[in-house]
């Protein structure tokens, strides 16, 4: 058997973009700055920025904190519905 591929799944970038777009949209609907969301979620502002740009691979714990701070369900962060 060959070695397992280190290439990430093809849909990883698309999912990261969807997550980032949703976090930004929900944050703006809540009228919060990135800094305010970071403070409410007890996370670094840089992480919020990276997530919104689709550059981060956040842990479930971080995503749960973001959803809680935005007062939305965790699944809302990944929804493709607009």
mmCIF file of the N, C-alpha and C atoms, coordinates in Angstrom:
data_MODEL
# 
_entry.id   MODEL 
# 
loop_
_atom_site.group_PDB 
_atom_site.id 
_atom_site.type_symbol 
_atom_site.label_atom_id 
_atom_site.label_alt_id 
_atom_site.label_comp_id 
_atom_site.label_asym_id 
_atom_site.label_entity_id 
_atom_site.label_seq_id 
_atom_site.pdbx_PDB_ins_code 
_atom_site.Cartn_x 
_atom_site.Cartn_y 
_atom_site.Cartn_z 
_atom_site.occupancy 
_atom_site.B_iso_or_equiv 
_atom_site.pdbx_formal_charge 
_atom_site.auth_seq_id 
_atom_site.auth_comp_id 
_atom_site.auth_asym_id 
_atom_site.auth_atom_id 
_atom_site.pdbx_PDB_model_num 
ATOM 1   N N  . UNK A 1 1  ? 0.844   -1.186 0.000  1.00 0.00 ? 1  UNK A N  1 
ATOM 2   C CA . UNK A 1 1  ? 0.000   0.000  0.000  1.00 0.00 ? 1  UNK A CA 1 
ATOM 3   C C  . UNK A 1 1  ? 0.882   1.239  0.000  1.00 0.00 ? 1  UNK A C  1 
ATOM 4   N N  . UNK A 1 2  ? 0.394   2.275  -0.671 1.00 0.00 ? 2  UNK A N  1 
ATOM 5   C CA . UNK A 1 2  ? 1.130   3.534  -0.728 1.00 0.00 ? 2  UNK A CA 1 
ATOM 6   C C  . UNK A 1 2  ? 0.953   4.333  0.544  1.00 0.00 ? 2  UNK A C  1 
ATOM 7   N N  . UNK A 1 3  ? 1.712   5.372  0.610  1.00 0.00 ? 3  UNK A N  1 
ATOM 8   C CA . UNK A 1 3  ? 1.612   6.272  1.757  1.00 0.00 ? 3  UNK A CA 1 
ATOM 9   C C  . UNK A 1 3  ? 0.353   7.107  1.653  1.00 0.00 ? 3  UNK A C  1 
ATOM 10  N N  . UNK A 1 4  ? -0.245  7.441  2.793  1.00 0.00 ? 4  UNK A N  1 
ATOM 11  C CA . UNK A 1 4  ? -1.444  8.282  2.747  1.00 0.00 ? 4  UNK A CA 1 
ATOM 12  C C  . UNK A 1 4  ? -1.092  9.658  2.179  1.00 0.00 ? 4  UNK A C  1 
ATOM 13  N N  . UNK A 1 5  ? -1.998  10.213 1.429  1.00 0.00 ? 5  UNK A N  1 
ATOM 14  C CA . UNK A 1 5  ? -1.794  11.522 0.831  1.00 0.00 ? 5  UNK A CA 1 
ATOM 15  C C  . UNK A 1 5  ? -1.826  12.605 1.904  1.00 0.00 ? 5  UNK A C  1 
ATOM 16  N N  . UNK A 1 6  ? -0.932  13.580 1.773  1.00 0.00 ? 6  UNK A N  1 
ATOM 17  C CA . UNK A 1 6  ? -0.926  14.715 2.700  1.00 0.00 ? 6  UNK A CA 1 
ATOM 18  C C  . UNK A 1 6  ? -1.737  15.872 2.137  1.00 0.00 ? 6  UNK A C  1 
ATOM 19  N N  . UNK A 1 7  ? -2.264  15.691 0.928  1.00 0.00 ? 7  UNK A N  1 
ATOM 20  C CA . UNK A 1 7  ? -3.052  16.733 0.298  1.00 0.00 ? 7  UNK A CA 1 
ATOM 21  C C  . UNK A 1 7  ? -4.393  16.869 1.020  1.00 0.00 ? 7  UNK A C  1 
ATOM 22  N N  . UNK A 1 8  ? -4.781  18.101 1.390  1.00 0.00 ? 8  UNK A N  1 
ATOM 23  C CA . UNK A 1 8  ? -6.066  18.280 2.079  1.00 0.00 ? 8  UNK A CA 1 
ATOM 24  C C  . UNK A 1 8  ? -7.229  17.975 1.139  1.00 0.00 ? 8  UNK A C  1 
ATOM 25  N N  . UNK A 1 9  ? -8.382  17.646 1.705  1.00 0.00 ? 9  UNK A N  1 
ATOM 26  C CA . UNK A 1 9  ? -9.559  17.388 0.875  1.00 0.00 ? 9  UNK A CA 1 
ATOM 27  C C  . UNK A 1 9  ? -9.863  18.588 -0.028 1.00 0.00 ? 9  UNK A C  1 
ATOM 28  N N  . UNK A 1 10 ? -10.352 18.308 -1.216 1.00 0.00 ? 10 UNK A N  1 
ATOM 29  C CA . UNK A 1 10 ? -10.611 19.362 -2.203 1.00 0.00 ? 10 UNK A CA 1 
ATOM 30  C C  . UNK A 1 10 ? -11.595 20.408 -1.700 1.00 0.00 ? 10 UNK A C  1 
ATOM 31  N N  . UNK A 1 11 ? -12.539 20.004 -0.866 1.00 0.00 ? 11 UNK A N  1 
ATOM 32  C CA . UNK A 1 11 ? -13.560 20.956 -0.408 1.00 0.00 ? 11 UNK A CA 1 
ATOM 33  C C  . UNK A 1 11 ? -13.140 21.741 0.834  1.00 0.00 ? 11 UNK A C  1 
ATOM 34  N N  . UNK A 1 12 ? -11.933 21.525 1.334  1.00 0.00 ? 12 UNK A N  1 
ATOM 35  C CA . UNK A 1 12 ? -11.483 22.219 2.539  1.00 0.00 ? 12 UNK A CA 1 
ATOM 36  C C  . UNK A 1 12 ? -11.469 23.734 2.341  1.00 0.00 ? 12 UNK A C  1 
ATOM 37  N N  . UNK A 1 13 ? -10.908 24.201 1.239  1.00 0.00 ? 13 UNK A N  1 
ATOM 38  C CA . UNK A 1 13 ? -10.834 25.646 0.987  1.00 0.00 ? 13 UNK A CA 1 
ATOM 39  C C  . UNK A 1 13 ? -12.230 26.240 0.838  1.00 0.00 ? 13 UNK A C  1 
ATOM 40  N N  . UNK A 1 14 ? -13.124 25.522 0.153  1.00 0.00 ? 14 UNK A N  1 
ATOM 41  C CA . UNK A 1 14 ? -14.495 26.016 -0.027 1.00 0.00 ? 14 UNK A CA 1 
ATOM 42  C C  . UNK A 1 14 ? -15.199 26.118 1.321  1.00 0.00 ? 14 UNK A C  1 
ATOM 43  N N  . UNK A 1 15 ? -15.033 25.105 2.173  1.00 0.00 ? 15 UNK A N  1 
ATOM 44  C CA . UNK A 1 15 ? -15.664 25.136 3.496  1.00 0.00 ? 15 UNK A CA 1 
ATOM 45  C C  . UNK A 1 15 ? -15.083 26.240 4.365  1.00 0.00 ? 15 UNK A C  1 
ATOM 46  N N  . UNK A 1 16 ? -13.780 26.475 4.253  1.00 0.00 ? 16 UNK A N  1 
ATOM 47  C CA . UNK A 1 16 ? -13.146 27.547 5.029  1.00 0.00 ? 16 UNK A CA 1 
ATOM 48  C C  . UNK A 1 16 ? -13.678 28.904 4.586  1.00 0.00 ? 16 UNK A C  1 
ATOM 49  N N  . UNK A 1 17 ? -13.883 29.070 3.281  1.00 0.00 ? 17 UNK A N  1 
ATOM 50  C CA . UNK A 1 17 ? -14.453 30.334 2.775  1.00 0.00 ? 17 UNK A CA 1 
ATOM 51  C C  . UNK A 1 17 ? -15.885 30.514 3.264  1.00 0.00 ? 17 UNK A C  1 
ATOM 52  N N  . UNK A 1 18 ? -16.681 29.446 3.209  1.00 0.00 ? 18 UNK A N  1 
ATOM 53  C CA . UNK A 1 18 ? -18.076 29.522 3.679  1.00 0.00 ? 18 UNK A CA 1 
ATOM 54  C C  . UNK A 1 18 ? -18.108 29.880 5.157  1.00 0.00 ? 18 UNK A C  1 
ATOM 55  N N  . UNK A 1 19 ? -17.282 29.221 5.945  1.00 0.00 ? 19 UNK A N  1 
ATOM 56  C CA . UNK A 1 19 ? -17.209 29.521 7.376  1.00 0.00 ? 19 UNK A CA 1 
ATOM 57  C C  . UNK A 1 19 ? -16.858 30.988 7.585  1.00 0.00 ? 19 UNK A C  1 
ATOM 58  N N  . UNK A 1 20 ? -15.835 31.462 6.899  1.00 0.00 ? 20 UNK A N  1 
ATOM 59  C CA . UNK A 1 20 ? -15.393 32.852 7.047  1.00 0.00 ? 20 UNK A CA 1 
ATOM 60  C C  . UNK A 1 20 ? -16.461 33.849 6.653  1.00 0.00 ? 20 UNK A C  1 
ATOM 61  N N  . UNK A 1 21 ? -17.123 33.592 5.529  1.00 0.00 ? 21 UNK A N  1 
ATOM 62  C CA . UNK A 1 21 ? -18.193 34.487 5.078  1.00 0.00 ? 21 UNK A CA 1 
ATOM 63  C C  . UNK A 1 21 ? -19.329 34.521 6.086  1.00 0.00 ? 21 UNK A C  1 
ATOM 64  N N  . UNK A 1 22 ? -19.680 33.364 6.639  1.00 0.00 ? 22 UNK A N  1 
ATOM 65  C CA . UNK A 1 22 ? -20.774 33.304 7.611  1.00 0.00 ? 22 UNK A CA 1 
ATOM 66  C C  . UNK A 1 22 ? -20.413 33.999 8.915  1.00 0.00 ? 22 UNK A C  1 
ATOM 67  N N  . UNK A 1 23 ? -19.195 33.789 9.395  1.00 0.00 ? 23 UNK A N  1 
ATOM 68  C CA . UNK A 1 23 ? -18.779 34.462 10.635 1.00 0.00 ? 23 UNK A CA 1 
ATOM 69  C C  . UNK A 1 23 ? -18.814 35.971 10.429 1.00 0.00 ? 23 UNK A C  1 
ATOM 70  N N  . UNK A 1 24 ? -18.285 36.439 9.303  1.00 0.00 ? 24 UNK A N  1 
ATOM 71  C CA . UNK A 1 24 ? -18.288 37.888 9.034  1.00 0.00 ? 24 UNK A CA 1 
ATOM 72  C C  . UNK A 1 24 ? -19.721 38.420 8.957  1.00 0.00 ? 24 UNK A C  1 
ATOM 73  N N  . UNK A 1 25 ? -20.587 37.735 8.207  1.00 0.00 ? 25 UNK A N  1 
ATOM 74  C CA . UNK A 1 25 ? -21.976 38.177 8.042  1.00 0.00 ? 25 UNK A CA 1 
ATOM 75  C C  . UNK A 1 25 ? -22.706 38.216 9.381  1.00 0.00 ? 25 UNK A C  1 
ATOM 76  N N  . UNK A 1 26 ? -22.565 37.150 10.169 1.00 0.00 ? 26 UNK A N  1 
ATOM 77  C CA . UNK A 1 26 ? -23.240 37.081 11.464 1.00 0.00 ? 26 UNK A CA 1 
ATOM 78  C C  . UNK A 1 26 ? -22.675 38.113 12.441 1.00 0.00 ? 26 UNK A C  1 
ATOM 79  N N  . UNK A 1 27 ? -21.373 38.339 12.374 1.00 0.00 ? 27 UNK A N  1 
ATOM 80  C CA . UNK A 1 27 ? -20.748 39.350 13.242 1.00 0.00 ? 27 UNK A CA 1 
ATOM 81  C C  . UNK A 1 27 ? -21.280 40.735 12.893 1.00 0.00 ? 27 UNK A C  1 
ATOM 82  N N  . UNK A 1 28 ? -21.366 41.013 11.596 1.00 0.00 ? 28 UNK A N  1 
ATOM 83  C CA . UNK A 1 28 ? -21.862 42.319 11.175 1.00 0.00 ? 28 UNK A CA 1 
ATOM 84  C C  . UNK A 1 28 ? -23.343 42.491 11.515 1.00 0.00 ? 28 UNK A C  1 
ATOM 85  N N  . UNK A 1 29 ? -24.128 41.426 11.379 1.00 0.00 ? 29 UNK A N  1 
ATOM 86  C CA . UNK A 1 29 ? -25.539 41.495 11.772 1.00 0.00 ? 29 UNK A CA 1 
ATOM 87  C C  . UNK A 1 29 ? -25.682 41.782 13.265 1.00 0.00 ? 29 UNK A C  1 
ATOM 88  N N  . UNK A 1 30 ? -24.740 41.262 14.055 1.00 0.00 ? 30 UNK A N  1 
ATOM 89  C CA . UNK A 1 30 ? -24.744 41.501 15.504 1.00 0.00 ? 30 UNK A CA 1 
ATOM 90  C C  . UNK A 1 30 ? -24.132 42.852 15.852 1.00 0.00 ? 30 UNK A C  1 
ATOM 91  N N  . UNK A 1 31 ? -23.689 43.572 14.815 1.00 0.00 ? 31 UNK A N  1 
ATOM 92  C CA . UNK A 1 31 ? -23.070 44.891 14.991 1.00 0.00 ? 31 UNK A CA 1 
ATOM 93  C C  . UNK A 1 31 ? -21.875 44.834 15.926 1.00 0.00 ? 31 UNK A C  1 
ATOM 94  N N  . UNK A 1 32 ? -21.019 43.832 15.701 1.00 0.00 ? 32 UNK A N  1 
ATOM 95  C CA . UNK A 1 32 ? -19.805 43.667 16.487 1.00 0.00 ? 32 UNK A CA 1 
ATOM 96  C C  . UNK A 1 32 ? -18.582 43.856 15.599 1.00 0.00 ? 32 UNK A C  1 
ATOM 97  N N  . UNK A 1 33 ? -17.544 44.449 16.149 1.00 0.00 ? 33 UNK A N  1 
ATOM 98  C CA . UNK A 1 33 ? -16.260 44.492 15.458 1.00 0.00 ? 33 UNK A CA 1 
ATOM 99  C C  . UNK A 1 33 ? -15.566 43.143 15.681 1.00 0.00 ? 33 UNK A C  1 
ATOM 100 N N  . UNK A 1 34 ? -14.522 42.886 14.932 1.00 0.00 ? 34 UNK A N  1 
ATOM 101 C CA . UNK A 1 34 ? -13.754 41.662 15.165 1.00 0.00 ? 34 UNK A CA 1 
ATOM 102 C C  . UNK A 1 34 ? -13.216 41.644 16.590 1.00 0.00 ? 34 UNK A C  1 
ATOM 103 N N  . UNK A 1 35 ? -12.770 42.777 17.048 1.00 0.00 ? 35 UNK A N  1 
ATOM 104 C CA . UNK A 1 35 ? -12.231 42.867 18.415 1.00 0.00 ? 35 UNK A CA 1 
ATOM 105 C C  . UNK A 1 35 ? -13.312 42.555 19.450 1.00 0.00 ? 35 UNK A C  1 
ATOM 106 N N  . UNK A 1 36 ? -14.505 43.076 19.260 1.00 0.00 ? 36 UNK A N  1 
ATOM 107 C CA . UNK A 1 36 ? -15.601 42.822 20.196 1.00 0.00 ? 36 UNK A CA 1 
ATOM 108 C C  . UNK A 1 36 ? -16.006 41.355 20.193 1.00 0.00 ? 36 UNK A C  1 
ATOM 109 N N  . UNK A 1 37 ? -16.052 40.746 19.005 1.00 0.00 ? 37 UNK A N  1 
ATOM 110 C CA . UNK A 1 37 ? -16.375 39.323 18.928 1.00 0.00 ? 37 UNK A CA 1 
ATOM 111 C C  . UNK A 1 37 ? -15.287 38.501 19.611 1.00 0.00 ? 37 UNK A C  1 
ATOM 112 N N  . UNK A 1 38 ? -14.051 38.847 19.361 1.00 0.00 ? 38 UNK A N  1 
ATOM 113 C CA . UNK A 1 38 ? -12.947 38.123 19.984 1.00 0.00 ? 38 UNK A CA 1 
ATOM 114 C C  . UNK A 1 38 ? -13.036 38.196 21.503 1.00 0.00 ? 38 UNK A C  1 
ATOM 115 N N  . UNK A 1 39 ? -13.327 39.372 22.017 1.00 0.00 ? 39 UNK A N  1 
ATOM 116 C CA . UNK A 1 39 ? -13.448 39.534 23.467 1.00 0.00 ? 39 UNK A CA 1 
ATOM 117 C C  . UNK A 1 39 ? -14.616 38.715 24.018 1.00 0.00 ? 39 UNK A C  1 
ATOM 118 N N  . UNK A 1 40 ? -15.753 38.771 23.323 1.00 0.00 ? 40 UNK A N  1 
ATOM 119 C CA . UNK A 1 40 ? -16.939 38.031 23.780 1.00 0.00 ? 40 UNK A CA 1 
ATOM 120 C C  . UNK A 1 40 ? -16.715 36.522 23.735 1.00 0.00 ? 40 UNK A C  1 
ATOM 121 N N  . UNK A 1 41 ? -15.910 36.070 22.773 1.00 0.00 ? 41 UNK A N  1 
ATOM 122 C CA . UNK A 1 41 ? -15.647 34.637 22.613 1.00 0.00 ? 41 UNK A CA 1 
ATOM 123 C C  . UNK A 1 41 ? -14.390 34.193 23.343 1.00 0.00 ? 41 UNK A C  1 
ATOM 124 N N  . UNK A 1 42 ? -13.684 35.130 23.971 1.00 0.00 ? 42 UNK A N  1 
ATOM 125 C CA . UNK A 1 42 ? -12.425 34.839 24.667 1.00 0.00 ? 42 UNK A CA 1 
ATOM 126 C C  . UNK A 1 42 ? -11.405 34.207 23.710 1.00 0.00 ? 42 UNK A C  1 
ATOM 127 N N  . UNK A 1 43 ? -11.266 34.850 22.539 1.00 0.00 ? 43 UNK A N  1 
ATOM 128 C CA . UNK A 1 43 ? -10.312 34.413 21.529 1.00 0.00 ? 43 UNK A CA 1 
ATOM 129 C C  . UNK A 1 43 ? -9.476  35.611 21.085 1.00 0.00 ? 43 UNK A C  1 
ATOM 130 N N  . UNK A 1 44 ? -8.416  35.337 20.343 1.00 0.00 ? 44 UNK A N  1 
ATOM 131 C CA . UNK A 1 44 ? -7.586  36.414 19.808 1.00 0.00 ? 44 UNK A CA 1 
ATOM 132 C C  . UNK A 1 44 ? -8.288  37.047 18.602 1.00 0.00 ? 44 UNK A C  1 
ATOM 133 N N  . UNK A 1 45 ? -8.185  38.365 18.466 1.00 0.00 ? 45 UNK A N  1 
ATOM 134 C CA . UNK A 1 45 ? -8.759  39.059 17.324 1.00 0.00 ? 45 UNK A CA 1 
ATOM 135 C C  . UNK A 1 45 ? -8.125  38.555 16.033 1.00 0.00 ? 45 UNK A C  1 
ATOM 136 N N  . UNK A 1 46 ? -6.848  38.215 16.067 1.00 0.00 ? 46 UNK A N  1 
ATOM 137 C CA . UNK A 1 46 ? -6.160  37.705 14.878 1.00 0.00 ? 46 UNK A CA 1 
ATOM 138 C C  . UNK A 1 46 ? -6.802  36.410 14.385 1.00 0.00 ? 46 UNK A C  1 
ATOM 139 N N  . UNK A 1 47 ? -7.259  35.569 15.304 1.00 0.00 ? 47 UNK A N  1 
ATOM 140 C CA . UNK A 1 47 ? -7.908  34.331 14.901 1.00 0.00 ? 47 UNK A CA 1 
ATOM 141 C C  . UNK A 1 47 ? -9.236  34.622 14.204 1.00 0.00 ? 47 UNK A C  1 
ATOM 142 N N  . UNK A 1 48 ? -10.006 35.568 14.729 1.00 0.00 ? 48 UNK A N  1 
ATOM 143 C CA . UNK A 1 48 ? -11.268 35.946 14.087 1.00 0.00 ? 48 UNK A CA 1 
ATOM 144 C C  . UNK A 1 48 ? -10.986 36.433 12.672 1.00 0.00 ? 48 UNK A C  1 
ATOM 145 N N  . UNK A 1 49 ? -9.979  37.254 12.511 1.00 0.00 ? 49 UNK A N  1 
ATOM 146 C CA . UNK A 1 49 ? -9.605  37.768 11.202 1.00 0.00 ? 49 UNK A CA 1 
ATOM 147 C C  . UNK A 1 49 ? -9.204  36.636 10.253 1.00 0.00 ? 49 UNK A C  1 
ATOM 148 N N  . UNK A 1 50 ? -8.394  35.710 10.737 1.00 0.00 ? 50 UNK A N  1 
ATOM 149 C CA . UNK A 1 50 ? -7.959  34.579 9.912  1.00 0.00 ? 50 UNK A CA 1 
ATOM 150 C C  . UNK A 1 50 ? -9.143  33.707 9.497  1.00 0.00 ? 50 UNK A C  1 
ATOM 151 N N  . UNK A 1 51 ? -10.063 33.480 10.405 1.00 0.00 ? 51 UNK A N  1 
ATOM 152 C CA . UNK A 1 51 ? -11.259 32.691 10.094 1.00 0.00 ? 51 UNK A CA 1 
ATOM 153 C C  . UNK A 1 51 ? -12.071 33.395 9.017  1.00 0.00 ? 51 UNK A C  1 
ATOM 154 N N  . UNK A 1 52 ? -12.296 34.686 9.178  1.00 0.00 ? 52 UNK A N  1 
ATOM 155 C CA . UNK A 1 52 ? -13.096 35.434 8.213  1.00 0.00 ? 52 UNK A CA 1 
ATOM 156 C C  . UNK A 1 52 ? -12.445 35.460 6.830  1.00 0.00 ? 52 UNK A C  1 
ATOM 157 N N  . UNK A 1 53 ? -11.137 35.390 6.764  1.00 0.00 ? 53 UNK A N  1 
ATOM 158 C CA . UNK A 1 53 ? -10.429 35.358 5.474  1.00 0.00 ? 53 UNK A CA 1 
ATOM 159 C C  . UNK A 1 53 ? -10.306 33.940 4.919  1.00 0.00 ? 53 UNK A C  1 
ATOM 160 N N  . UNK A 1 54 ? -10.792 32.946 5.661  1.00 0.00 ? 54 UNK A N  1 
ATOM 161 C CA . UNK A 1 54 ? -10.713 31.560 5.211  1.00 0.00 ? 54 UNK A CA 1 
ATOM 162 C C  . UNK A 1 54 ? -9.328  30.972 5.330  1.00 0.00 ? 54 UNK A C  1 
ATOM 163 N N  . UNK A 1 55 ? -8.504  31.536 6.199  1.00 0.00 ? 55 UNK A N  1 
ATOM 164 C CA . UNK A 1 55 ? -7.115  31.114 6.332  1.00 0.00 ? 55 UNK A CA 1 
ATOM 165 C C  . UNK A 1 55 ? -6.851  30.246 7.556  1.00 0.00 ? 55 UNK A C  1 
ATOM 166 N N  . UNK A 1 56 ? -7.814  30.128 8.446  1.00 0.00 ? 56 UNK A N  1 
ATOM 167 C CA . UNK A 1 56 ? -7.604  29.380 9.688  1.00 0.00 ? 56 UNK A CA 1 
ATOM 168 C C  . UNK A 1 56 ? -8.336  28.044 9.635  1.00 0.00 ? 56 UNK A C  1 
ATOM 169 N N  . UNK A 1 57 ? -7.845  27.120 10.412 1.00 0.00 ? 57 UNK A N  1 
ATOM 170 C CA . UNK A 1 57 ? -8.499  25.823 10.601 1.00 0.00 ? 57 UNK A CA 1 
ATOM 171 C C  . UNK A 1 57 ? -8.811  25.735 12.097 1.00 0.00 ? 57 UNK A C  1 
ATOM 172 N N  . UNK A 1 58 ? -9.873  26.446 12.526 1.00 0.00 ? 58 UNK A N  1 
ATOM 173 C CA . UNK A 1 58 ? -10.139 26.576 13.963 1.00 0.00 ? 58 UNK A CA 1 
ATOM 174 C C  . UNK A 1 58 ? -10.614 25.280 14.600 1.00 0.00 ? 58 UNK A C  1 
ATOM 175 N N  . UNK A 1 59 ? -10.310 25.167 15.878 1.00 0.00 ? 59 UNK A N  1 
ATOM 176 C CA . UNK A 1 59 ? -10.757 24.017 16.667 1.00 0.00 ? 59 UNK A CA 1 
ATOM 177 C C  . UNK A 1 59 ? -12.250 24.140 16.953 1.00 0.00 ? 59 UNK A C  1 
ATOM 178 N N  . UNK A 1 60 ? -12.863 23.009 17.225 1.00 0.00 ? 60 UNK A N  1 
ATOM 179 C CA . UNK A 1 60 ? -14.288 22.978 17.559 1.00 0.00 ? 60 UNK A CA 1 
ATOM 180 C C  . UNK A 1 60 ? -14.572 23.863 18.764 1.00 0.00 ? 60 UNK A C  1 
ATOM 181 N N  . UNK A 1 61 ? -13.689 23.873 19.731 1.00 0.00 ? 61 UNK A N  1 
ATOM 182 C CA . UNK A 1 61 ? -13.863 24.720 20.918 1.00 0.00 ? 61 UNK A CA 1 
ATOM 183 C C  . UNK A 1 61 ? -13.974 26.192 20.526 1.00 0.00 ? 61 UNK A C  1 
ATOM 184 N N  . UNK A 1 62 ? -13.113 26.643 19.612 1.00 0.00 ? 62 UNK A N  1 
ATOM 185 C CA . UNK A 1 62 ? -13.142 28.038 19.167 1.00 0.00 ? 62 UNK A CA 1 
ATOM 186 C C  . UNK A 1 62 ? -14.427 28.343 18.418 1.00 0.00 ? 62 UNK A C  1 
ATOM 187 N N  . UNK A 1 63 ? -14.851 27.424 17.563 1.00 0.00 ? 63 UNK A N  1 
ATOM 188 C CA . UNK A 1 63 ? -16.081 27.630 16.809 1.00 0.00 ? 63 UNK A CA 1 
ATOM 189 C C  . UNK A 1 63 ? -17.297 27.685 17.733 1.00 0.00 ? 63 UNK A C  1 
ATOM 190 N N  . UNK A 1 64 ? -17.298 26.858 18.761 1.00 0.00 ? 64 UNK A N  1 
ATOM 191 C CA . UNK A 1 64 ? -18.382 26.873 19.730 1.00 0.00 ? 64 UNK A CA 1 
ATOM 192 C C  . UNK A 1 64 ? -18.423 28.205 20.469 1.00 0.00 ? 64 UNK A C  1 
ATOM 193 N N  . UNK A 1 65 ? -17.268 28.727 20.834 1.00 0.00 ? 65 UNK A N  1 
ATOM 194 C CA . UNK A 1 65 ? -17.204 30.026 21.505 1.00 0.00 ? 65 UNK A CA 1 
ATOM 195 C C  . UNK A 1 65 ? -17.722 31.135 20.601 1.00 0.00 ? 65 UNK A C  1 
ATOM 196 N N  . UNK A 1 66 ? -17.372 31.073 19.311 1.00 0.00 ? 66 UNK A N  1 
ATOM 197 C CA . UNK A 1 66 ? -17.833 32.084 18.364 1.00 0.00 ? 66 UNK A CA 1 
ATOM 198 C C  . UNK A 1 66 ? -19.349 32.010 18.215 1.00 0.00 ? 66 UNK A C  1 
ATOM 199 N N  . UNK A 1 67 ? -19.877 30.814 18.029 1.00 0.00 ? 67 UNK A N  1 
ATOM 200 C CA . UNK A 1 67 ? -21.330 30.646 17.895 1.00 0.00 ? 67 UNK A CA 1 
ATOM 201 C C  . UNK A 1 67 ? -22.044 31.160 19.138 1.00 0.00 ? 67 UNK A C  1 
ATOM 202 N N  . UNK A 1 68 ? -21.531 30.828 20.302 1.00 0.00 ? 68 UNK A N  1 
ATOM 203 C CA . UNK A 1 68 ? -22.148 31.298 21.548 1.00 0.00 ? 68 UNK A CA 1 
ATOM 204 C C  . UNK A 1 68 ? -22.119 32.820 21.640 1.00 0.00 ? 68 UNK A C  1 
ATOM 205 N N  . UNK A 1 69 ? -20.988 33.419 21.287 1.00 0.00 ? 69 UNK A N  1 
ATOM 206 C CA . UNK A 1 69 ? -20.856 34.876 21.350 1.00 0.00 ? 69 UNK A CA 1 
ATOM 207 C C  . UNK A 1 69 ? -21.802 35.562 20.368 1.00 0.00 ? 69 UNK A C  1 
ATOM 208 N N  . UNK A 1 70 ? -22.044 34.914 19.225 1.00 0.00 ? 70 UNK A N  1 
ATOM 209 C CA . UNK A 1 70 ? -22.950 35.472 18.222 1.00 0.00 ? 70 UNK A CA 1 
ATOM 210 C C  . UNK A 1 70 ? -24.410 35.092 18.480 1.00 0.00 ? 70 UNK A C  1 
ATOM 211 N N  . UNK A 1 71 ? -24.628 34.226 19.476 1.00 0.00 ? 71 UNK A N  1 
ATOM 212 C CA . UNK A 1 71 ? -25.972 33.756 19.836 1.00 0.00 ? 71 UNK A CA 1 
ATOM 213 C C  . UNK A 1 71 ? -26.643 33.040 18.661 1.00 0.00 ? 71 UNK A C  1 
ATOM 214 N N  . UNK A 1 72 ? -25.858 32.165 18.014 1.00 0.00 ? 72 UNK A N  1 
ATOM 215 C CA . UNK A 1 72 ? -26.363 31.353 16.908 1.00 0.00 ? 72 UNK A CA 1 
ATOM 216 C C  . UNK A 1 72 ? -25.989 29.901 17.172 1.00 0.00 ? 72 UNK A C  1 
ATOM 217 N N  . UNK A 1 73 ? -26.589 28.999 16.396 1.00 0.00 ? 73 UNK A N  1 
ATOM 218 C CA . UNK A 1 73 ? -26.219 27.586 16.492 1.00 0.00 ? 73 UNK A CA 1 
ATOM 219 C C  . UNK A 1 73 ? -24.888 27.369 15.795 1.00 0.00 ? 73 UNK A C  1 
ATOM 220 N N  . UNK A 1 74 ? -24.151 26.399 16.241 1.00 0.00 ? 74 UNK A N  1 
ATOM 221 C CA . UNK A 1 74 ? -22.876 26.062 15.614 1.00 0.00 ? 74 UNK A CA 1 
ATOM 222 C C  . UNK A 1 74 ? -23.068 25.778 14.127 1.00 0.00 ? 74 UNK A C  1 
ATOM 223 N N  . UNK A 1 75 ? -24.144 25.104 13.781 1.00 0.00 ? 75 UNK A N  1 
ATOM 224 C CA . UNK A 1 75 ? -24.397 24.773 12.375 1.00 0.00 ? 75 UNK A CA 1 
ATOM 225 C C  . UNK A 1 75 ? -24.600 26.019 11.505 1.00 0.00 ? 75 UNK A C  1 
ATOM 226 N N  . UNK A 1 76 ? -25.042 27.124 12.113 1.00 0.00 ? 76 UNK A N  1 
ATOM 227 C CA . UNK A 1 76 ? -25.227 28.360 11.355 1.00 0.00 ? 76 UNK A CA 1 
ATOM 228 C C  . UNK A 1 76 ? -23.910 28.879 10.781 1.00 0.00 ? 76 UNK A C  1 
ATOM 229 N N  . UNK A 1 77 ? -22.807 28.529 11.417 1.00 0.00 ? 77 UNK A N  1 
ATOM 230 C CA . UNK A 1 77 ? -21.503 28.970 10.932 1.00 0.00 ? 77 UNK A CA 1 
ATOM 231 C C  . UNK A 1 77 ? -21.114 28.285 9.626  1.00 0.00 ? 77 UNK A C  1 
ATOM 232 N N  . UNK A 1 78 ? -21.729 27.137 9.341  1.00 0.00 ? 78 UNK A N  1 
ATOM 233 C CA . UNK A 1 78 ? -21.384 26.369 8.151  1.00 0.00 ? 78 UNK A CA 1 
ATOM 234 C C  . UNK A 1 78 ? -22.475 26.349 7.097  1.00 0.00 ? 78 UNK A C  1 
ATOM 235 N N  . UNK A 1 79 ? -23.598 26.987 7.368  1.00 0.00 ? 79 UNK A N  1 
ATOM 236 C CA . UNK A 1 79 ? -24.731 26.941 6.472  1.00 0.00 ? 79 UNK A CA 1 
ATOM 237 C C  . UNK A 1 79 ? -24.403 27.597 5.130  1.00 0.00 ? 79 UNK A C  1 
ATOM 238 N N  . UNK A 1 80 ? -24.864 26.964 4.055  1.00 0.00 ? 80 UNK A N  1 
ATOM 239 C CA . UNK A 1 80 ? -24.682 27.529 2.726  1.00 0.00 ? 80 UNK A CA 1 
ATOM 240 C C  . UNK A 1 80 ? -25.881 28.401 2.349  1.00 0.00 ? 80 UNK A C  1 
ATOM 241 N N  . UNK A 1 81 ? -26.901 28.428 3.191  1.00 0.00 ? 81 UNK A N  1 
ATOM 242 C CA . UNK A 1 81 ? -28.065 29.275 2.949  1.00 0.00 ? 81 UNK A CA 1 
ATOM 243 C C  . UNK A 1 81 ? -27.720 30.708 3.263  1.00 0.00 ? 81 UNK A C  1 
ATOM 244 N N  . UNK A 1 82 ? -28.278 31.606 2.502  1.00 0.00 ? 82 UNK A N  1 
ATOM 245 C CA . UNK A 1 82 ? -27.988 33.027 2.743  1.00 0.00 ? 82 UNK A CA 1 
ATOM 246 C C  . UNK A 1 82 ? -29.247 33.729 3.154  1.00 0.00 ? 82 UNK A C  1 
# 
